[in-house]
């Protein structure tokens, strides 16, 4: 069954997605990052080219020909994903395909509306019996 981690109190969800992707890569995992719109997709794409500052995180679109050979994939919608280890969600709603992945990370900012939607997603997973963990990033700030 999919394990779900919530990272709440994010100052910058895109930067947090980069940090978690880098950590996953260091641990030999492959990642799919779900973005809700073109703006966040393009911003994340640019950020990954310069993260960390002295390198970059290899990535491409989940539908690209080279997706099966690329450790980090960006996706806006459900699709055929060549790997299912880790899904990092930037969506406001629970993605309908989350259970394909071994692990899901839900990012929640400090914004009141985003926090409310995050609580709703947490209840969704909890009510269905998924193993949940919570990491409060605001406590580390």
N, C-alpha and C positions, 0 to 999 in steps of 0.2 A: 504494500500500500504506500502511496505517496506520502512523504514527510513534508511538512510545511513549516517554514520559518518566517516569522514576521520581524522586520527591522523597522522600528518606529522612531520618530523624532529625527528623520533625515532632514538635514539642512538643504541638501541638493541631491535629489533622487538619481539624476544622471551620473553624478560623480560617485555616489554610493554604488550604482550598478557597475561602474568601471572598477572600483576598488574590489567589489565582490567577484567580478569576472577575473581580475588578475589573481586573486587568492585561489579561485577555483582552478585556474590554469596551472598555478604552482603546485597544486595537489593532483594534477593529472586529469582533471575533469573537463568536459566540454559543456558549453553553455548556449542556451537560446535566451535572448532578451526580447521580451514582448513590449513593444511601444504602442501607445494608443493613437498616434497621429503622425502625419508627415513631419511636423515641426520637431517633435521629440526624437523621431527617427533620425532626421538629418543632424540634429545637434549631438545626439549620441554617437553617430557615425564619425563626426568630426572629432569629438572628444576622445574616442578610442584610438584615433590615429596619433594622438599626442599624450597618451596615458600609458605608463607613467611618463614624466617629463623627459626622461632620457631614452625612451623606447616607444613602443606602441603595442597594442593588443591586436593580433591578427583576427580579422573579422570580415564578414560579408553578409549579403542578404540571404535569408534562408532558402530562397528560390534560385539562387545563383548556381551555375554549373559546378563551381568549386566548393559548394557548401559541405559536401561529405568529407572534404579534406581540411576544413577550416574549423578551428576550435571554438570560435564565438560567432553565433549567428544572430542577426537582427530580423525580427518579424513583426509585422503589424497585424496580421490576421492568422487564422488557423491555416496550416498547410502541412505538407509532408516534410517532417523534420528528420534529417539523417541520424540524429542522436537524441537521446531522451534522458540524459543524466540530470541536468539542472536547468530549470526555467526560472528566470528572474522577471517578475511581472511589474510593469509600470502602469498597468491598467487600473481604472477605478472600479471595475467589476471583476469578479472571478472569471477567468477564461474557461470556456466550456471544455477545453481539451487538456486541462491541467493534469488530469490523472494519467496521462501518457508518460509523465516524467517521474523519475525516482524521487526527486526533490523539487520543491517550489519555494522560491523566496518572494515574499510580498513586501514591497517597499511602501512605507507610509511617511509622509512629510509631517511637519509641525502644523500645517494649515488645518484649520478647524474642520472644513468640509472633507478634506482628504482623510483626516483622522476618523471622522464619522463613517466614511465609506470603508476604511480599513477595519473598523470594528464590525461592520456588517459582513465583510469577507471572513473575518476571524470566526464569527458565529456560524457562518455557512460551513466552514471546514469542521469546526468543533461539533456541530450538530450531526455531522455525518461520520464522526468517529476518527478523523484524521489525527495523526500524531502532530502536535503543535509545539513550537518553541518560540520564545519571544526575546528579542534583543532590543533594549532601549538605547538608541544612539545619543539621545539628548543627555543621558547621564554621563556620557564620555566627553561631552563638549565642555 
